[in-house]
Amino acid sequence: MYDLATGRLRWPFPGEFSPQLVDCGPGRLCTVGGDGVRAYDAATGRPLWAIREYNDIFGHGGDRMMLGGYGNSAAASHEPVVFTVDSRTGARIHRLDGWIATNSTGDGRTVVFHPDPGRRDGIVGLYDRWHSGVRVLGRGVFPIGPYCAIGHGLVACVSGDLMVWRIP
């Protein structure tokens, strides 16, 4: 890592560089790759924690981060799951088995999907990482990788088709 002001090397990155480097809280950087999610002290490069089973970050803010897997071979667990972890320590706070997350909405909520066994349709809900709960919105067809947004009392997702739900 280099100092933006001077261009000097602050600390060497250990091992092979990850394809994804994200800000994961005050003074922390996280890498996301085939070996999971790893957090480092941004100033020194000191490793803080690592979670190897999951390699997707679905949202973060403050001291909460959502990790998980789509239930495919990309995650070491091969399970659809959403975890809320403490981004300072990596401690697991809450787990949603069988759920798949999309991108974060920026307000602490994320659209999640629980597929019916062997199908692409299922339950759609809003997961609140601060309160560790899911508010069910309805049902929908939800292939992996949709883009979802929240605004004006609605949740809208696009993945081939447009799906819209009112937030109760």
N, C-alpha and C positions, 0 to 999 in steps of 0.2 A: 504494500500500500504506500502511496506517495502523498506527501504533504502538498496540498493545492497551492499554498502561498509560496513555497520555496522550490517545489519540484523534487525535493530530496526524498529518498526512501525512508519511510517511517518504520516499517517492519516487513520482512519477506513473507509472502504467503506460503504456508506449509503445504507441500505436495503439489498436485496438479490443480490448476485453477478451475473453479466451478463455473458452469455455464450461467449461473444466476447468483448475483450478489445483491442482497437487499438490506435496507435499513430495518432493523427489527427492535427498535426501541432506543432510548437515549444512551449513547455511547456504545451501541452494539451493532455489529454487522452479522448477517447470516448468509451462509452459502446453502444452495439447494442443488442437489445432484443425485447421482446414482447411489451414493453412500448415505443418503438421508439429508437431514437439516442439521447444520452446525452453527453455533453462535460463537463470536469472538469479541473481545474487547477492541473497540475501534481504534483506541489510541495506541495500544501495545501489541495487538495481535494474539494476546493470551487466549487460548481456548476456554470457553465458559461452560458449554454443554453440547451434547450431541444426541439426536434421536435418529437412529438408523432405519427404523421400520417404515417411515413415511417420508416422501420427498416432494410433497406439494404444500405450499403455503396458500391458504384461502383467504387470509385477511389478518391484519394485526393493527393494534392501536394501544397506546399506553403499555400496560404490562401483560396484555393478553394477546395470544397468537393462535390462529386456527391452522392446524396441520391435518393431513389426511391422505387418503388414497382413493383412486377411482374404482378400485376393485379389479385392476388389470395388472399386467406384468410390470408396469412402470414402478409400482411400489413394492418394496420387499415383502410386505405383508400379504399382497394379493387380495386384500379385503376392502370393500367400500366402508369407510369409517371417517368420522370427523372427530378430532381431538382439540380441546382447548388447553393450552399450556401457558404457564407463567413464562413470559419471554425473558425474564431476568435469570431464571434458574433452570428452565426446561421441565419443571415439575408439572405433571399432568393434573389438570383441574377437573375436566369433564370429558366424557367419551360418548359418542353417538354411533353405535354399531349399525351397519346396514345403510347408512345415509351417505349421500354424495353431495359435496358442496360445489358452488360456483364461485365466481368472483365476489369479493366483499363489496358492500354498498357504501362503506366509508363512515357509517354511523353506528358500527358495532353489530350490525345484523348482516346475515348472509342467507341467500336463497339456498335451500337444501332440498334434496329429492330422495325419496325412499322407493326404489323400484319394486313392483310386484315380482315375485320369483319367476325368472325366465322371460321377463317382458321389458319393454321400454317405457311402459306407462306406470304411474304410481302416484304417491302422495307428494305434494309440493308444500313446503313450509318455509317460514322465516326462523332462522336460528339466531338467538341473541347470545353472543359470547360472554356478556357481562352477567346474565342471569341463567345461563346454561339451560335454556328451554327452547322448544320448537312451537311456534304458532302455526297450525295447519291452515293453509289457504285453500286447498282443493286438490283436484287431481289433474294430471296432464301427462303428455308424452314428453319425455325429457332425455334425449340422447346426451351423452357426455359432451361437454364443451360448449354449452350455450352461454350467451352473454345476457346477463340480467341487470336490471336497474330498478331502483325504487324512487318514487316521487309522486306527489299529489295524491297520496292515498292509494296508489296502485303499485303492483309489481308486474313488470313486463319482461319477458324472456324471448330471445330470438335464437332459434337453432333450426333453420329451414322454415319453420312456421312461427308466427307471432302468437304468444300466449300471454294473456293478461288476467290478473286476479286483483280484486279489491282487498285492501288490508282491513280486516274487521276492527 
